[in-house]
């Protein structure tokens, strides 16, 4: 399903297009500086690999999606290795892998020009390497863990969370077994600390986009309120809990199984329980301190953990109710079928903002004297794709880019004051929040166009995108 979804080569939507514009437009050297367009921030390792792929292979959005897709495929392989270390039950391992392979978030982000699949793969690799280290020590060279963690820092914003948890385990392990931290463990932890500190100072300290991003995540409830006794704090906790459990696509239905999985895991290995569960607690602490938000795509790395817990919950039931094993296996199969059935509601292949289709229509119909109003949610994708359409790229039509004025809607009216030619209006996923007059931002813009004597002559729709043509009466 991930291959099919990738092969459809859907249009970049606004989040992808904003980052893609930086990757495409900036040189390798410029990627080491704060990104110039749209307040974007991404791990330097991810940016460099994306730029390399784009430079060496055919230059289009499919090329930019190859690296996340490769990471997704590799994550399935590594997850299988982790399952092998956790449980000997082949059916449980197969269920967990199958669940991961057909999960909506896994399939979606495998074709998203973002670093979230890199983070997921990196976290799985570090978990696997630590488990191998515990299983094979003292014959396993700890330097492998040290080097892998250092590389992980370059590719994932959440690397510090995973490495912090593993670092604690290395310290506790040293004191538990030898009443001290040996030089090798200390060297690994120190290397990670120095590497992250250097990376943070070079790429994130006093970043020009920091204030913008913190304000953005605050507005979407990415952080916890400071007052833990307030109703807003409780509401924020609930929202983040929903964000976590929604990763599976099954919502509350899997909570009982996850609880059983936690109990099973705790009895099996407290170290493994801490390794898998502590990262989300550390992440929550960072969200409370306003250091890193909790939001579905930012906690994608926790999806495999939820599936491991669900799988172990089933194993717990199989061991407790042997006579009902056929019923339990049937339930596992039905859950996988439900995941597939859910795509009839979500839609497959997955779409977001299919701007290429309406831009193709615009390319065919536009005249040199026309004006194009481009809504702010369409701007990044329009700029990215424009040079792929000959007329749009060469014709001398006037382009007006409508900014985001959610704090003062009256500013939207400035874009229509001097219209004197036929007008195209390109809109992607308009903000449908209504004002006191029950009008949206888009309603205000369209009403102003009509009030100036224009009538609608054409309206082309694609998934998440609308293109209007207005002519003077």
C-alpha positions as CSV (number, residue, x, y, z in Angstrom):
1,X,0.0,0.0,0.0
2,X,2.9,2.4,0.7
3,X,4.3,1.7,-2.8
4,X,0.9,2.4,-4.4
5,X,0.5,5.5,-2.4
6,X,4.0,6.7,-3.4
7,X,3.5,5.9,-7.0
8,X,0.4,8.1,-7.3
9,X,2.7,11.0,-6.8
10,X,0.2,13.3,-5.2
11,X,0.8,17.1,-5.2
12,X,2.8,18.6,-2.4
13,X,0.6,20.2,0.2
14,X,1.5,23.4,2.0
15,X,3.7,21.9,4.8
16,X,5.7,19.8,2.3
17,X,5.9,22.6,-0.3
18,X,7.3,25.1,2.3
19,X,10.2,22.7,3.2
20,X,10.7,21.5,-0.4
21,X,11.1,25.1,-1.7
22,X,14.1,25.4,0.7
23,X,15.6,22.1,-0.4
24,X,15.2,22.9,-4.1
25,X,16.2,26.6,-4.1
26,X,19.1,26.6,-1.7
27,X,22.6,25.1,-2.3
28,X,24.2,22.5,-0.1
29,X,26.1,25.2,1.7
30,X,23.0,27.3,2.3
31,X,21.2,24.4,4.0
32,X,23.7,24.8,6.9
33,X,22.3,28.3,7.5
34,X,18.7,29.0,8.8
35,X,16.3,28.1,6.0
36,X,15.2,31.2,4.1
37,X,11.6,30.4,3.2
38,X,8.5,30.0,5.3
39,X,10.2,29.8,8.7
40,X,11.1,26.2,8.2
41,X,13.3,24.0,10.4
42,X,14.5,20.5,9.8
43,X,17.5,18.2,10.8
44,X,20.6,19.0,8.7
45,X,21.2,15.3,7.8
46,X,17.7,15.0,6.4
47,X,18.1,18.2,4.4
48,X,21.4,17.1,2.9
49,X,20.1,13.7,1.8
50,X,17.0,15.2,0.3
51,X,19.2,17.7,-1.6
52,X,21.5,14.9,-2.8
53,X,18.5,12.8,-4.1
54,X,17.0,15.9,-5.8
55,X,20.4,16.7,-7.4
56,X,21.3,13.2,-8.6
57,X,17.9,11.8,-9.6
58,X,15.1,13.3,-11.8
59,X,14.1,16.6,-10.1
60,X,10.5,16.4,-9.0
61,X,8.5,15.8,-5.9
62,X,8.7,12.0,-6.2
63,X,12.5,12.3,-5.8
64,X,12.0,14.2,-2.6
65,X,9.7,11.5,-1.3
66,X,12.2,8.6,-1.9
67,X,14.2,9.1,1.3
68,X,11.2,9.1,3.6
69,X,9.9,6.0,1.7
70,X,13.2,4.2,2.1
71,X,13.2,5.0,5.8
72,X,9.6,3.6,6.1
73,X,10.6,0.3,4.4
74,X,13.7,0.0,6.6
75,X,11.7,0.7,9.7
76,X,9.5,-2.4,9.0
77,X,12.6,-4.5,8.8
78,X,14.1,-3.1,12.1
79,X,10.7,-3.5,13.8
80,X,10.7,-7.1,12.8
81,X,14.1,-7.5,14.4
82,X,12.9,-5.9,17.6
83,X,9.9,-8.2,17.7
84,X,12.2,-11.2,17.4
85,X,14.1,-10.1,20.5
86,X,10.9,-9.4,22.5
87,X,8.7,-12.4,21.7
88,X,9.1,-15.9,20.3
89,X,5.5,-16.1,19.1
90,X,5.7,-15.8,15.3
91,X,2.0,-15.0,14.9
92,X,2.3,-12.0,17.3
93,X,5.3,-10.8,15.4
94,X,3.5,-11.1,12.1
95,X,0.5,-9.2,13.5
96,X,2.6,-6.3,14.8
97,X,4.4,-6.0,11.5
98,X,1.2,-6.2,9.4
99,X,-0.4,-3.6,11.6
100,X,2.5,-1.3,11.1
101,X,2.6,-1.9,7.4
102,X,-1.1,-0.9,6.8
103,X,-1.3,1.9,9.4
104,X,-2.5,5.2,8.0
105,X,0.2,7.3,9.5
106,X,2.9,4.9,8.3
107,X,1.6,4.9,4.8
108,X,1.0,8.7,4.7
109,X,4.3,9.8,6.1
110,X,6.2,7.3,3.9
111,X,5.3,9.7,1.0
112,X,5.6,13.0,2.9
113,X,8.6,15.4,2.3
114,X,9.2,15.6,6.0
115,X,11.7,14.1,8.5
116,X,9.2,12.1,10.6
117,X,10.0,8.8,9.0
118,X,13.7,9.4,9.5
119,X,12.9,10.0,13.2
120,X,10.9,6.8,13.4
121,X,13.6,4.7,11.8
122,X,16.3,6.2,13.9
123,X,14.5,5.5,17.1
124,X,13.9,1.9,16.1
125,X,17.5,1.4,15.2
126,X,18.7,2.8,18.5
127,X,16.2,0.6,20.5
128,X,17.4,-2.4,18.5
129,X,21.1,-1.7,19.0
130,X,20.6,-1.2,22.7
131,X,18.7,-4.5,23.0
132,X,21.4,-6.3,21.1
133,X,24.0,-4.7,23.3
134,X,22.2,-6.0,26.4
135,X,21.9,-9.5,24.9
136,X,25.5,-9.9,23.7
137,X,27.5,-7.9,26.2
138,X,30.4,-7.9,27.0
139,X,31.2,-9.1,23.5
140,X,29.2,-6.4,21.7
141,X,31.3,-3.2,21.0
142,X,29.5,-0.3,22.6
143,X,31.2,2.0,20.1
144,X,28.5,0.9,17.6
145,X,25.8,2.4,19.9
146,X,27.9,5.5,20.3
147,X,28.4,6.2,16.6
148,X,24.8,5.3,15.7
149,X,23.5,7.7,18.3
150,X,25.7,10.5,17.1
151,X,24.5,10.0,13.5
152,X,20.9,9.9,14.7
153,X,21.3,13.4,16.1
154,X,21.9,14.8,12.6
155,X,18.7,13.2,11.3
156,X,16.1,13.6,14.0
157,X,14.9,16.3,16.3
158,X,13.7,13.7,18.8
159,X,17.1,12.0,19.0
160,X,17.8,13.7,22.3
161,X,14.8,12.0,23.8
162,X,15.8,8.5,22.8
163,X,19.4,9.0,23.6
164,X,18.5,10.5,27.0
165,X,16.5,7.3,27.9
166,X,19.2,5.0,26.7
167,X,21.9,7.1,28.5
168,X,19.9,6.6,31.8
169,X,19.8,2.9,31.2
170,X,23.5,2.7,30.6
171,X,24.2,4.7,33.9
172,X,21.8,2.6,35.9
173,X,23.2,-0.6,34.4
174,X,26.7,0.4,35.3
175,X,25.8,1.1,38.9
176,X,23.6,-2.0,39.2
177,X,26.3,-4.4,37.9
178,X,29.6,-2.8,38.8
179,X,28.7,0.0,41.3
180,X,30.3,2.5,38.8
181,X,30.1,3.8,35.2
182,X,32.9,2.3,33.2
183,X,35.0,4.4,30.8
184,X,33.3,3.0,27.7
185,X,29.8,3.8,28.8
186,X,30.9,7.2,30.0
187,X,32.6,7.9,26.7
188,X,29.4,7.0,24.8
189,X,27.2,9.2,26.9
190,X,29.7,12.1,26.8
191,X,30.0,11.8,23.0
192,X,26.2,12.0,22.6
193,X,26.0,15.0,25.0
194,X,28.8,16.9,23.2
195,X,27.4,16.0,19.7
196,X,23.9,17.2,20.6
197,X,25.3,20.4,22.3
198,X,27.4,21.2,19.2
199,X,24.4,20.5,16.9
200,X,22.1,22.6,19.0
201,X,24.5,25.6,19.1
202,X,25.2,25.4,15.4
203,X,21.7,24.9,14.1
204,X,19.1,25.9,16.6
205,X,20.4,28.3,19.2
206,X,18.9,31.8,18.6
207,X,17.3,30.5,15.4
208,X,15.4,33.3,13.6
209,X,12.3,31.0,13.3
210,X,12.2,30.0,16.9
211,X,9.8,32.6,18.1
212,X,7.5,32.0,15.2
213,X,7.5,28.2,15.7
214,X,6.9,28.4,19.4
215,X,3.9,30.7,18.8
216,X,2.6,28.4,16.2
217,X,2.8,25.3,18.4
218,X,1.3,27.2,21.3
219,X,-1.7,28.2,19.2
220,X,-2.4,24.5,18.2
221,X,-2.0,23.3,21.8
222,X,1.4,21.6,21.2
223,X,2.6,22.6,24.7
224,X,1.2,22.1,28.2
225,X,0.0,25.1,30.2
226,X,2.2,25.8,33.2
227,X,-0.6,25.7,35.8
228,X,-1.1,22.0,36.4
229,X,-4.3,22.7,38.5
230,X,-6.1,24.6,35.7
231,X,-8.9,23.1,33.5
232,X,-6.8,24.2,30.5
233,X,-4.0,21.9,31.7
234,X,-6.4,18.9,32.0
235,X,-7.9,19.7,28.6
236,X,-4.4,19.8,27.1
237,X,-3.5,16.5,28.8
238,X,-6.6,14.9,27.3
239,X,-5.9,16.3,23.8
240,X,-2.4,15.0,23.9
241,X,-3.6,11.6,25.1
242,X,-5.9,11.5,22.1
243,X,-3.0,12.4,19.8
244,X,-1.0,9.5,21.1
245,X,-3.7,6.8,20.9
246,X,-4.9,8.1,17.5
247,X,-1.6,7.1,15.9
248,X,-2.9,3.5,15.6
249,X,-6.0,4.6,13.7
250,X,-8.1,2.5,16.1
251,X,-8.6,5.1,18.8
252,X,-9.8,4.0,22.2
253,X,-10.5,0.4,21.0
254,X,-6.9,-0.7,21.6
255,X,-6.4,0.8,25.1
256,X,-7.4,-2.4,27.0
257,X,-4.9,-4.4,24.9
258,X,-2.2,-1.8,25.4
259,X,-2.8,-1.9,29.2
260,X,-2.4,-5.7,29.1
261,X,0.7,-5.2,26.9
262,X,2.2,-2.9,29.5
263,X,1.5,-5.4,32.3
264,X,3.0,-8.3,30.2
265,X,6.0,-6.2,29.3
266,X,6.6,-5.0,32.9
267,X,6.7,-8.6,34.1
268,X,8.9,-9.7,31.3
269,X,11.5,-6.9,31.6
270,X,11.4,-3.7,33.5
271,X,14.4,-2.4,31.4
272,X,12.5,-3.0,28.2
273,X,9.4,-1.3,29.7
274,X,11.5,1.8,30.5
275,X,13.2,1.7,27.1
276,X,9.9,1.7,25.2
277,X,7.7,3.9,27.5
278,X,10.0,6.5,29.0
279,X,10.5,8.5,25.7
280,X,6.9,9.7,25.7
281,X,7.2,10.8,29.3
282,X,10.4,12.7,28.5
283,X,8.7,14.2,25.5
284,X,5.8,15.3,27.7
285,X,8.2,16.9,30.1
286,X,9.8,18.8,27.2
287,X,6.3,19.9,26.0
288,X,5.6,21.3,29.5
289,X,8.9,23.2,29.5
290,X,8.0,24.6,26.0
291,X,11.1,22.9,24.5
292,X,9.4,20.5,22.0
293,X,5.6,20.1,21.3
294,X,3.4,17.0,21.3
295,X,1.5,16.7,18.1
296,X,0.6,13.6,16.1
297,X,3.3,13.9,13.5
298,X,5.9,14.8,16.1
299,X,5.3,11.7,18.1
300,X,5.2,9.3,15.0
301,X,8.2,7.6,16.5
302,X,5.9,6.2,19.2
303,X,3.7,4.4,16.8
304,X,5.8,1.2,16.8
305,X,5.7,1.2,20.6
306,X,1.9,1.3,20.6
307,X,1.8,-1.6,18.2
308,X,4.3,-3.6,20.3
309,X,2.1,-3.1,23.3
310,X,-1.0,-4.1,21.4
311,X,0.7,-7.2,20.1
312,X,1.9,-8.2,23.6
313,X,-1.6,-7.6,24.9
314,X,-2.8,-10.3,22.5
315,X,0.0,-12.5,23.6
316,X,-1.1,-12.0,27.2
317,X,-4.6,-13.1,26.3
318,X,-3.3,-16.1,24.4
319,X,-1.3,-17.3,27.4
320,X,-4.2,-16.7,29.8
321,X,-7.0,-18.1,27.7
322,X,-5.5,-20.9,25.7
323,X,-8.8,-22.5,24.9
324,X,-10.0,-19.3,23.3
325,X,-6.9,-19.0,21.0
326,X,-9.0,-19.3,17.8
327,X,-11.2,-16.5,19.0
328,X,-8.3,-14.3,19.8
329,X,-6.6,-15.0,16.5
330,X,-9.8,-14.1,14.7
331,X,-10.0,-10.8,16.6
332,X,-6.4,-10.0,15.5
333,X,-7.4,-10.7,11.9
334,X,-10.5,-8.6,12.2
335,X,-8.5,-5.6,13.6
336,X,-6.2,-5.8,10.5
337,X,-9.3,-5.9,8.3
338,X,-10.7,-2.9,10.1
339,X,-7.5,-1.0,9.4
340,X,-8.0,-1.7,5.7
341,X,-11.7,-0.9,5.8
342,X,-10.9,2.5,7.3
343,X,-9.3,3.6,4.1
344,X,-12.7,3.5,2.4
345,X,-13.5,6.5,4.7
346,X,-10.1,8.2,4.6
347,X,-9.6,7.6,0.9
348,X,-6.8,5.7,-0.9
349,X,-4.5,6.6,-2.4
350,X,-4.1,9.3,0.2
351,X,-4.6,12.9,-1.1
352,X,-4.2,16.3,0.6
353,X,-4.1,19.3,-1.8
354,X,-4.1,18.2,-5.4
355,X,-3.0,21.6,-6.8
356,X,-1.3,20.2,-9.9
357,X,-4.7,19.4,-11.5
358,X,-6.1,22.9,-11.1
359,X,-2.8,24.5,-12.1
360,X,-2.9,22.5,-15.3
361,X,-6.3,23.9,-16.0
362,X,-5.1,27.4,-15.2
363,X,-2.1,26.9,-17.5
364,X,-4.4,26.1,-20.4
365,X,-6.9,28.9,-19.9
366,X,-4.9,31.9,-18.6
367,X,-4.5,35.0,-20.7
368,X,-1.6,37.5,-20.5
369,X,-3.9,40.2,-19.2
370,X,-5.4,38.1,-16.4
371,X,-4.6,38.5,-12.8
372,X,-4.0,35.6,-10.4
373,X,-4.9,35.9,-6.7
374,X,-3.1,33.2,-4.8
375,X,-4.4,32.4,-1.3
376,X,-1.7,32.0,1.4
377,X,-2.3,28.3,1.8
378,X,-1.7,27.8,-1.9
379,X,1.4,30.0,-2.3
380,X,4.2,27.4,-1.4
381,X,2.9,24.7,-3.8
382,X,2.1,27.3,-6.5
383,X,5.6,28.6,-6.4
384,X,7.1,25.1,-6.4
385,X,5.1,23.9,-9.4
386,X,4.9,27.1,-11.5
387,X,8.0,26.4,-13.6
388,X,6.5,23.0,-14.6
389,X,3.7,24.8,-16.5
390,X,4.9,26.6,-19.6
391,X,2.2,29.3,-19.8
392,X,2.3,30.1,-16.1
393,X,6.1,30.3,-16.2
394,X,6.4,32.6,-19.2
395,X,3.2,34.5,-19.5
396,X,3.2,38.0,-18.1
397,X,0.1,37.6,-15.9
398,X,0.0,39.6,-12.7
399,X,0.4,37.5,-9.6
400,X,-0.9,38.7,-6.2
401,X,0.0,36.6,-3.2
402,X,-2.5,36.9,-0.4
403,X,-0.8,36.8,3.0
404,X,-2.1,35.2,6.2
405,X,-4.1,37.9,8.1
406,X,-6.0,35.8,10.6
407,X,-5.5,38.5,13.2
408,X,-7.0,41.3,11.1
409,X,-9.3,40.0,8.4
410,X,-9.9,43.5,6.9
411,X,-6.4,43.3,5.4
412,X,-7.7,40.7,3.0
413,X,-9.8,43.5,1.3
414,X,-6.6,45.3,0.2
415,X,-5.9,42.6,-2.4
416,X,-9.0,43.3,-4.3
417,X,-9.1,47.1,-4.3
418,X,-7.2,47.7,-7.6
419,X,-8.6,44.8,-9.7
420,X,-9.2,45.9,-13.3
421,X,-8.7,42.7,-15.3
422,X,-10.2,39.2,-15.4
423,X,-9.2,37.4,-12.2
424,X,-8.3,33.9,-11.2
425,X,-8.5,33.0,-7.5
426,X,-6.5,29.9,-6.3
427,X,-7.4,28.5,-2.9
428,X,-6.1,25.5,-1.0
429,X,-7.9,24.4,2.2
430,X,-9.2,27.8,3.1
431,X,-9.7,28.7,6.7
432,X,-13.4,28.2,7.3
433,X,-13.4,29.9,10.7
434,X,-16.4,32.3,10.7
435,X,-16.4,35.9,12.0
436,X,-19.3,37.7,13.7
437,X,-21.1,38.0,10.4
438,X,-20.8,34.3,9.7
439,X,-18.3,34.8,6.9
440,X,-15.0,33.2,6.4
441,X,-11.8,34.7,5.1
442,X,-12.5,33.4,1.6
443,X,-16.1,34.7,1.7
444,X,-14.8,38.2,2.4
445,X,-12.4,38.0,-0.6
446,X,-15.1,36.6,-3.0
447,X,-17.7,39.1,-1.8
448,X,-15.3,42.0,-2.4
449,X,-14.6,40.7,-6.0
450,X,-18.3,40.4,-6.7
451,X,-19.0,43.8,-5.3
452,X,-16.5,45.3,-7.8
453,X,-18.8,44.0,-10.7
454,X,-17.2,40.6,-11.3
455,X,-19.2,37.4,-12.0
456,X,-18.0,33.9,-11.6
457,X,-17.3,32.3,-15.0
458,X,-15.5,29.1,-14.1
459,X,-14.9,27.0,-10.9
460,X,-12.6,24.0,-11.0
461,X,-12.3,21.7,-8.0
462,X,-9.7,19.2,-7.1
463,X,-9.1,17.5,-3.8
464,X,-8.5,20.3,-1.2
465,X,-8.1,23.0,-3.9
466,X,-10.5,25.4,-5.7
467,X,-9.8,27.6,-8.7
468,X,-12.3,30.4,-9.6
469,X,-12.3,32.6,-12.6
470,X,-14.1,36.0,-12.5
471,X,-14.8,38.3,-15.3
472,X,-16.1,41.9,-15.3
473,X,-19.7,42.2,-16.5
